[in-house]
């Protein structure tokens, strides 16, 4: 195997053969992935879900719990609740991808 072969292998997604943008450390080496497959990489998704659940719940309690407990839940409030969880999920995912970017 030549240096060119090694370089080619290092830039191809393990899942779909697209150019690699992210490399995640795993036992025995690294997992190299394109953006699409990095977004659904189980360790990234699991961490983002945990962060969203914890931070989103705290933000929900601070910002919308009183409205929901009063029974004033509207479509607008429901959308705000969804965003309350989506924002920390997105931030956690973005952070994980940035730190593992090649």
PETA-V776139 format. One record per residue. N is the residue number from 1. RES is the residue in one small letter. SS is DSSP state (hx for helix, st for strand, lp for the rest). PHI is phi as a letter, one per 20 degrees, with the letter a starting at -180 (999 if undefined). Layout:
N|RES|SS|PHI  N|RES|SS|PHI
//
This chain:
1|x|lp|999  2|x|lp|e  3|x|hx|f  4|x|hx|f  5|x|hx|f  6|x|hx|f  7|x|hx|f  8|x|hx|f  9|x|hx|f  10|x|hx|f  11|x|lp|d  12|x|st|d  13|x|lp|f  14|x|lp|f  15|x|lp|e  16|x|lp|c  17|x|lp|m  18|x|lp|f  19|x|st|f  20|x|lp|f  21|x|lp|c  22|x|st|c  23|x|st|c  24|x|st|d  25|x|st|f  26|x|st|c  27|x|lp|g  28|x|lp|n  29|x|st|q  30|x|st|b  31|x|st|d  32|x|st|d  33|x|st|b  34|x|lp|f  35|x|hx|g  36|x|hx|g  37|x|hx|e  38|x|hx|f  39|x|hx|f  40|x|lp|d  41|x|lp|f  42|x|hx|g  43|x|hx|f  44|x|hx|f  45|x|hx|f  46|x|hx|f  47|x|hx|f  48|x|hx|f  49|x|hx|f  50|x|hx|f  51|x|hx|f  52|x|hx|f  53|x|hx|f  54|x|hx|f  55|x|hx|f  56|x|hx|f  57|x|hx|f  58|x|hx|f  59|x|hx|f  60|x|hx|f  61|x|hx|f  62|x|hx|f  63|x|hx|e  64|x|lp|c  65|x|hx|g  66|x|hx|f  67|x|hx|f  68|x|hx|f  69|x|hx|f  70|x|hx|f  71|x|lp|n  72|x|lp|e  73|x|lp|f  74|x|lp|d  75|x|hx|f  76|x|hx|f  77|x|hx|f  78|x|hx|f  79|x|hx|f  80|x|hx|f  81|x|hx|f  82|x|hx|f  83|x|hx|f  84|x|hx|g  85|x|hx|e  86|x|hx|f  87|x|hx|f  88|x|hx|f  89|x|hx|f  90|x|hx|f  91|x|hx|f  92|x|hx|f  93|x|hx|f  94|x|hx|g  95|x|hx|f  96|x|hx|f  97|x|hx|f  98|x|hx|f  99|x|hx|f  100|x|lp|d  101|x|st|f  102|x|lp|e
//
